[in-house]
Amino acid sequence: MQVKNFGHNLAIRPAAAYTPASEEEVLQILDAHQGQQIHAVGRLHSWSEAAVGDGVLLDLRKLNQVEVQADGDSFIAVVGAGCQIKRLLRQLDSQASCTLMSLGLITEQTIAGAISTGTHGSGHHSMSHYVEAVRLARYDPSSGKAIIEDITSGDELLASRCSLGSLGIILAVHISCRRQYNVQEHFARYRQLSDVLATEASSPIQQFYLLPWHWSFSVQHRREHDGPRSRLAGLYRLYWLLGLDIGLHILILLVARILKFRWLIRLFFRHFVPSLLIRNWKVTDRSSAMLVMKHELFRHIEIELFVQQSQLENALKFSQEVIELAGGRESTLSKDNQQRIEELGLQDSLAELHDQYFHHYPICIRRVVADETLISMASGEGEDWYAVSFISYVNPADRAGFYLFSSFMARSMSRLYGARPHWGKLCPLNAGELEALYPRFADFRAICNKLDPQGAFRNRWTETLLRAGSTSEDPR
């Protein structure tokens, strides 16, 4: 048996696979496979090696119950681990006219997969931050039998909020929700990042895009709005679906996968893409409609790097220079950046990247407020974080250049700007490099060792990551 993920960059070949319909079945499976590696998977809409393993695979899609508990204006949803976000949103709305506090671009993931990798939207904390309790199946260290534990407080809860699946099998999640609300949105275009950031006060949940080869910013200004749904909201949604979610992506597939002319891609982004976005059309609609996209319609691969606000401008300028070099437009970086790369000893990696990858997709940038977790990408006190996404739509067989680009970007930006790769996307750094980015990683490792001392719920990737003092290279 082989299972591939959405991006077709990973394959899972489990020794056994189950789709349990109850918590009791999960316990029975754990007891039957004591001493083996066990891991759960969601909908595999991820590029991360966190879910890959050759042991026992659990698909928890049948554990998809949703129960909303209301207390005045506050809501807690008790959600089965295998419930997809899109089902959860429907249930929240129908049961209590409420919704999630934070919502990512897609709704295909399960709730357990989403929180375990730090899924986020823009302008709020990540989804992990809002988890109030986690119901976990694991082994009792004294008896060796499978047990269920509700984790509700302390550092164990902070670890459970974003755990990479390394504490046990998540059975259910208690997550804070809020009353349903409307969002007003419109597009605008800017040349300078400072002008984009200046608009955050009036559009706190906005996200924006750096257009490659045009090097301007297209901003999706968003704010909560007390007004009713716009009369033309349905037309706006149709424009988004047909014009952007489908039409734009078909054109990108055409130029990136079939035609492959670099001059055509540059022309496409310099002249066509900016005109495709209708500016200053203000539309108000339900939050769950406005905050998501249909990125699941076309297969792609992605790396997303988180930098703090004080590092964002330099990180984006650096990204532009690397993209120009990777695309063959330049042979070196600017003098200062070239010197920094040489000081890091990465000049050979940079030279290898030259003329090997041509970027062909808008660079999406979203603000994430600092999380109260141990290792989500926005964890820790202080500045807001900005997630910078680099996406490729080339055929899986043609991704060598993107892998070179992703590896160089992760290794250089982590050391230059403290950039953290998204746990659910490509994560090219080795264990030592990743640990250095998280001040409380040792605390997370200690909790993993306490709750799962035998490492039953790890795979080769997380085992390397959680091995105390590990500095070994990524096992890939």
JOFEN-V109221 format. One record per pair of residues at least 4 apart in sequence whose ideal C-beta (glycine too) atoms are under 7 Angstrom apart, sorted by the first residue. I is the first residue (numbers start at 1). J is the second residue. Records with the same first field share a line. If there is no record, write none. Layout:
I=J + J
This chain:
1=13 + 14 + 17
2=11 + 12 + 13
3=12 + 44
4=8 + 10 + 11
5=9 + 10 + 44 + 46 + 47
6=44 + 45 + 299
7=47 + 299 + 300 + 301
8=299 + 396
9=47 + 301 + 396
10=49 + 52
12=51 + 52 + 53 + 57
13=54
14=53 + 54 + 55 + 56 + 57
15=54 + 55 + 56
16=56
17=57 + 59
18=29 + 58
19=59 + 61 + 62
20=25 + 26 + 29 + 58 + 60 + 62
21=25 + 62
23=27 + 148 + 171
24=28
25=29
26=30 + 58 + 137 + 169 + 171
27=31 + 137 + 146
28=32
29=33 + 58
30=34 + 38 + 137 + 139 + 146
31=145 + 146
33=38 + 56
34=144
36=55 + 56
37=53 + 55 + 56 + 456 + 459
38=55 + 56 + 58 + 456 + 457
39=51 + 53 + 55 + 57 + 165 + 457 + 459
40=58 + 60 + 112 + 165 + 169 + 170
41=51 + 57 + 59
42=109 + 110 + 112 + 113
43=84 + 108 + 109 + 110 + 113
44=51
45=106 + 108 + 109 + 296
46=51 + 113 + 117 + 424
47=301 + 302 + 425 + 426
48=117 + 423 + 424 + 425 + 427
49=461
50=117 + 164 + 165 + 423 + 461 + 462
51=165
52=459 + 461
53=459
58=169
60=81 + 82 + 112
61=82
62=82
63=80 + 81 + 82 + 171
64=80 + 82 + 83 + 87
65=80
66=77 + 79 + 83 + 88 + 91
67=78
68=75 + 77 + 92 + 95 + 96 + 98
69=75 + 76 + 78
70=75 + 96
73=179
75=96 + 98 + 177 + 178
76=132 + 174 + 176 + 177
77=92 + 175 + 177
78=172 + 174
79=83 + 88 + 111 + 172 + 173 + 175
80=172
81=110 + 111 + 112 + 170 + 171 + 172 + 173
82=110
83=87 + 88 + 110 + 111
84=88 + 107 + 108 + 109 + 110
85=89 + 107 + 109 + 111 + 114
86=90 + 107 + 108
87=91
88=92 + 111
89=93 + 99 + 100 + 107 + 288
90=94
91=95
92=96 + 98 + 99 + 177
93=97 + 99 + 180
97=179 + 180
98=177 + 178 + 179 + 180
99=177 + 178 + 180 + 287 + 288
100=127 + 177
101=124 + 130 + 176 + 177 + 178
102=120 + 121 + 124 + 125 + 126 + 127 + 130
103=121 + 288 + 291 + 292
104=119 + 120 + 121
105=292 + 293 + 295
106=292 + 293 + 295 + 296
107=292
108=296
109=113 + 114 + 119
110=114
111=115 + 173
112=116 + 170 + 173
113=117
114=119 + 127
115=119 + 127 + 128 + 131 + 161 + 162 + 173
116=162 + 163 + 164 + 165
117=423 + 424
118=126 + 128 + 162 + 376 + 377 + 422 + 423 + 424
119=126 + 127 + 424
120=126 + 127 + 366 + 368 + 378 + 387
121=291 + 366
122=205 + 206 + 207 + 366 + 367
123=204 + 205 + 206 + 367
124=369
125=129 + 130 + 368 + 369 + 371 + 378
126=368 + 371 + 376 + 378
128=161 + 162 + 371 + 373 + 376
129=161 + 371 + 372 + 373
130=175 + 176
131=161 + 173 + 174 + 175
132=174 + 175 + 176
133=150 + 151 + 152 + 174
134=151 + 160 + 170 + 173
135=148 + 150 + 171 + 172
136=149 + 151 + 160 + 167 + 168 + 169 + 170 + 171
137=146 + 148 + 168 + 169 + 171
138=147 + 149 + 167 + 168 + 451 + 452
139=144 + 145 + 146 + 454 + 456
140=144 + 145 + 147
141=453
148=171
151=156 + 157 + 160
152=157
153=157
155=159 + 374 + 443 + 447
156=160 + 447
157=161
158=372 + 373 + 374
159=163 + 167 + 374 + 444 + 447
160=167
161=373 + 376
162=373 + 375 + 376
163=167
164=423 + 462
165=457
166=448 + 452 + 457 + 458 + 462 + 466
167=448 + 451 + 452 + 457
168=451 + 452 + 457
169=457
180=286 + 287
181=224 + 287
182=225 + 227 + 229 + 284 + 285 + 286 + 287
183=205 + 222 + 224 + 225 + 284 + 285 + 287 + 290 + 291
184=223 + 225 + 282 + 284
185=220 + 221 + 222 + 283 + 290
186=221 + 280 + 281 + 282
187=218 + 219 + 220 + 277 + 278 + 279
188=219 + 221 + 279 + 280
189=216 + 217 + 218 + 274 + 279
190=195 + 196 + 216 + 217 + 219
191=216
193=197 + 217 + 313 + 316
194=198
196=208 + 217 + 219
199=203 + 206 + 219 + 221
200=204 + 206 + 367
202=223
203=221 + 222 + 223
204=223
205=222 + 223
206=219 + 220 + 221 + 222
207=220 + 364 + 365 + 366
208=217 + 218 + 219 + 220 + 365
209=217 + 218 + 362 + 363 + 364 + 365
210=217 + 316 + 362 + 363 + 365
211=215 + 216 + 218 + 269 + 273 + 274 + 362
212=269 + 323 + 359 + 363
213=266 + 269 + 270
214=269 + 270 + 274
215=320
216=274
218=274 + 277
222=290
225=284
227=284
228=284
229=233 + 284 + 285 + 286
230=283 + 284 + 285
232=236 + 283
233=237 + 283 + 284 + 285
234=238
235=239
236=240 + 283
237=241 + 289
238=242
239=243
240=244 + 245
241=245 + 246 + 294
242=246 + 247
243=247 + 248 + 276
244=248
245=249 + 293 + 294 + 297
246=250 + 297
247=251
248=252 + 276
249=253 + 297 + 298
250=254
251=255
252=256 + 360 + 361 + 393
253=257 + 298 + 393
254=258 + 259
255=259 + 264 + 265 + 268 + 360
256=265 + 360 + 393 + 394
257=393 + 394 + 395
259=264
261=265
262=266 + 327 + 358
263=267
264=268
265=269 + 358 + 360
266=270
267=271
268=272 + 273
269=273
272=276
285=289 + 290
286=290
287=291
288=292
298=393
300=391 + 392 + 393
301=392 + 399 + 402 + 426
302=389 + 390 + 391 + 425 + 426
303=390 + 406 + 409 + 410 + 421 + 425 + 426
304=387 + 388 + 389 + 422 + 425
305=388 + 409 + 410 + 413 + 419 + 420 + 421
306=377 + 378 + 385 + 386 + 387 + 419 + 420
307=311 + 312 + 315 + 385 + 386 + 388 + 417 + 418 + 419
308=383 + 385 + 418
309=383 + 384 + 386
310=383
311=315 + 417 + 418
312=316 + 386
313=317
314=318 + 417
315=319 + 388 + 413 + 417 + 419
316=320
317=321
318=322 + 337 + 416
319=323 + 363 + 388
320=324
321=325 + 333 + 334 + 337
322=326 + 408 + 409
323=327 + 359
324=329 + 330
325=330 + 331 + 333 + 353 + 354
326=353 + 354 + 356 + 357 + 405
327=357 + 358 + 359
328=354 + 355
331=354
332=338
333=337 + 338 + 341
334=338
335=339
336=340
337=341
338=342
339=343
340=344 + 416
341=346 + 347 + 350 + 412
342=347
344=412 + 415
346=350 + 411 + 412
347=351
348=352
349=353 + 408
350=408
352=404
353=357 + 404 + 405 + 408
356=401 + 404
357=401 + 402 + 404 + 405
360=393
361=391 + 392 + 393
363=388 + 389 + 390
364=389
365=386 + 387 + 388
366=386 + 387
367=384 + 386
368=378 + 384 + 385 + 387
369=378 + 384
370=378 + 380 + 381 + 382 + 384 + 385
371=376 + 378 + 379
373=379
374=379 + 440 + 443 + 444
375=379 + 438 + 441 + 444
377=385 + 420 + 422 + 423
378=385
379=438
380=439
390=409
392=399 + 402
394=398 + 399 + 402
399=403
400=404
401=405
402=406
403=407
404=408
405=409
406=410 + 426 + 428
407=411 + 428
408=412
409=413
410=414 + 421 + 428 + 429
411=415 + 428 + 429
412=416
413=417 + 419
414=418 + 419 + 429 + 433 + 437
418=437
420=437
421=425 + 426 + 427 + 429
423=427
428=474
429=433 + 434
430=472 + 473 + 474
431=435 + 464 + 465 + 467 + 470 + 471 + 472
432=436 + 470 + 471
434=465
435=441
440=444
441=445
442=446
443=447
444=448
445=449 + 466 + 468
446=450
447=451
448=452 + 466
449=453
452=456 + 457
455=463
458=462 + 463 + 466
459=463
460=464 + 475
461=465 + 475
462=466
463=467
464=470 + 472 + 475
